Amino acid sequence: METISGLGKIDRRRLSETIRGTKGSISVSEAAKILGVSASDAAKMLARWASKGWLSRVKRGIYVPIPLESRTPDMPLEDTWLIAERLFSPCYIGGWSAAEYWGLTEQIFRTIVVMTTQKPRDRKPTFKGTSFLIRTIPEKAMFGLKPVWRKEVKVFVSDPARTIVDMLSDPQLGGGIRSVVDIFKNYLKSENKNTNLLIEYASRLGNGAAFKRLGFLLERFGPDEGQAIEACRSMLTKGNSKLDPKLAGEKLITRWKLWVPKNWVEEH
């Protein structure tokens, strides 16, 4: 385990300038600009400060300051959302991470869901002990978002309706259909419920399976939402989909063109 060691006067001044000039994380290019040095020199400085325990390396070229109260740089990320914004922008926090933020689930998910226009090779990276689940989306799908300020950095999170629609488009973003159903029921009981917005967002995404799942679930858990249910029915696409692509679908609900697990039907 590394320990924090002292810095000389010049290094202390430079490190302080760098931290003051950045917002939560530090890149080589930012340090070079702040200190008026070459990228190569900045990279060496950051690496040296990290080796002495004053910075923690997140990934190549990206560092975060170590809190003064910490005795070691071997520590988890202080603000995972801020790091997600730094690494994957343009992006937003979505799926179960957004559901947690909006109070739609009491489940604790250790992995942070990030929706990004980037196409990283590693879709399940881990940085400083924090795991991320990355999904790539087209630029036109960057809507239905709310800004959240983290250390003067604007980070976007999907609003409640977009969170639901994303999970209906891909149930794995909610931890599977059982978890998605619980989140969906909480949404219907929340002050954020807006079925018109669900229809609008699903239409903008153009995901036919989302309408099938939404209509099916509304019929089960929001039968009074007749207008929204009919809107879903009018948007049904050809072909059959699964309630959850990861589960077997033994029974076809023909009116929704949706394959559902037999035991799921019996339970619900």
N, C-alpha and C positions, 0 to 999 in steps of 0.2 A: 504494500500500500504506500502510495506517495504521501509525503508530508509537505506542508507549506514552509518554504524557506524565505529568507530575506532578500530584498532587492536593493540595489544601489540607488543613490539619489536620482540619477538621470532616468533609470528604468522606472522608478516610482512616479516621476513626473510624467513620463511618456505613457505609462499604463493608465494613470488618472485621466490624462487628456483623451485617451482612446475610449475609456469607459464613458466619460462625460459626453463624448461626441457620437455615441451609438445608443441603441435602444434595445437592451436585453441580450443581444448577441453581437458578435464582432466578426467581420469578414476580413480577409487579407486586403482587399481593395479599399475598404473603409479605413482600415488602420493606415494604409499607405497615404491616403488622401489627408487624413487628419494630421499625421506626423510629418508630411512632406518628404517622404522617403520612397524609394523604389518598392515595387511589389515584393521583390526578392528579400530586401532588408526587412520589410514589414512581416513577411512570413517567418523569418528567422526570429524576430522579436517575439511574435506571438507564441512560437514554439518554445522559446526560452522561458517566457512567463508561465506557460503551461507546465513546463518541466519543473518549475519552482513552486507550482501549486497555486498560482494566482488566477489562472484561467483553466477551463476544462474544455478539451477538444470534443466537439459533437461529431464532426466529420471533417474530412480534409478541407482546410481553409475556413472553417467555421468554429468559433469558440464562444463560450459564455463565461462571464465573470464568476468567481467563487465568492459566496457570501462571506463577509468578514468573520461571522461567528463559526464558520466551518473550520474544522481542524484538518480536513483532508480534501483534496480535489476529487476523490472517489465518491461521487454523490450523484443522485438522480437529477434529472432536469427540473429546474425550479418552475418553469412555465412551459408546458408541452405545447400549448396552442401557439405561443409566440415562435417556438422553434419550427412548428409545422408551417407557419406563414413564411418564415425565413427560407426553409428548404424547398417548399413546394408551390409557392406563389406563381401564378394566380390560383387560389384555392379557397376552400372553405371547410370548416369543421361540420361534419354531417353524421348521418346514421345514428347509432346508439349514443355517440358522444354528444350530438346535438339534443337527442331525447333526454339525456341526463341534464343538460344545461336548462332545458325548458321544464324540467320537473315532470316529465311524462313516464319516467321509470324509476324504480327504486333499486334496480339491479346495478351492481358495480362492475363496470367493464374496464379492464386494465389497458386495453388497446385503444388508441386514438384513431378515429375514422377521418380520413382526409380525402376530399374530392378535389381533383386538380386537373388542369388542362395539360400538365406535363405528362410525359410517358416514361417514367422511371423503370429501369429493368427490375429492380427489387420492389415488389409490391407489398412486402411485409418486413420493412426494415426495423431495426432496433437501434436506438441511439441512447447511450447512457442509461440503459436498463428500461427505457420506455419503448413499447412496441407501437408501430403505426400500421394501419391498414389503408393502402392507397388504391383509389379508384380513379381512372382517367375519364373525363367527360369532355364533350366539345365546348368551345367557348360560348356558343349560343345557349348552353345550359346553365350559365352562371347567372341565375336569377332566383328570386325568392330568398334573398339573403339579408341578414342583419349585421351591422358592424358592432364589434365589441372591442373596447380599448384595453390593451394589455401593455402597461409600461409605455404609454404614448405611441404604441403601435396598433394600427387598425387591423383587427383580425375578423374575418367574416365567418358567421355560423348560419346554417340553414334555418329559416324561420319554422315555426311548428308545422305549418301545412306542407312546406317543401320537405321537411324531415320525414313526414308520413309518406309522401309521394315517392321519395327516393327509396324508402324501405319497401313500398309496394312494388316498385320497379325491380328491386333486388332485395329479397327478404334477408339475405346474408348480412346486409348493412345494419339490420336490427337484431342480429344474432339468431336468425331463423324465424319461421312463421309463428311459432308459439309466442316468442318474445314480442314479435311485431304485433300480434293480436292484442296482447296486454297493453302495449304502448298505444295502439289504435283506440282501445276502449277508454283509456285515460284521456286521450285527445278529445274524444266525443263528450267527455264529462267536464272538460276544461273550459276556461274562459276564452281560450284561443281557438275553439272550434269554429271552422268556417268551411262548410262543405262546398260552397261555390268556388272557393279558392283551391280546394283539392281538385275539382274538375278542371279549373283553368290551368293549374300547373301540370296536371297529367296530360292535358291536351297539348300544352307547349312542349312537353318532353316527347310526345308522340309514341309512348310505350303502350301498346295494346294490352299487354299482360297486366299492366297496372290498373287499367279500367276493369278488367275481369275480376281481379282480386278486390278492388275497391267496391265494386257493385256487390259482390258476394258477401263481403264483410259488413257492408252497410245494411244489407238485407237481414243479416244475422243480428247485428248489434246496434243498428240505428234504423229500425223499420219505419220510423216516423219521417225519415229523410226521403220521402217519395220522389221529390223532384230530382234529387241527386242520383237516386237509384235509376230513374228513367234516363237521366243524362248518361250514366255509365252504360246502360243497355244500348243506347243509340250509338255509342262509340265502339262497340264490340268489333274486333277485327276477325278475319278469317282464321281458321285453325284453332286448335285447342292448346291451352297452356296449363302449367302445373301451379297449384297453390304455392308450392315451394319446390323449386328445381332440385333441391337436395334430397327431397323425400319421394318415396314411391307414390304414384297416384292410381289407386285401384278403382275409384268411382268417378265417373264423369258427370258433373253437374251441367247438363246440356244447355240450360238457359243462360249460363255464364261461360260456356265453353271452357270449363275449368276442371282439371283432374285434381282430386283431393284424396288424401290417405283415408282408407276405410275407417281406421280407428279414430281419426280426427273428426270424421262426420258423426260417428257414434257418440263421441264425447261432447260435441257441440250441437 
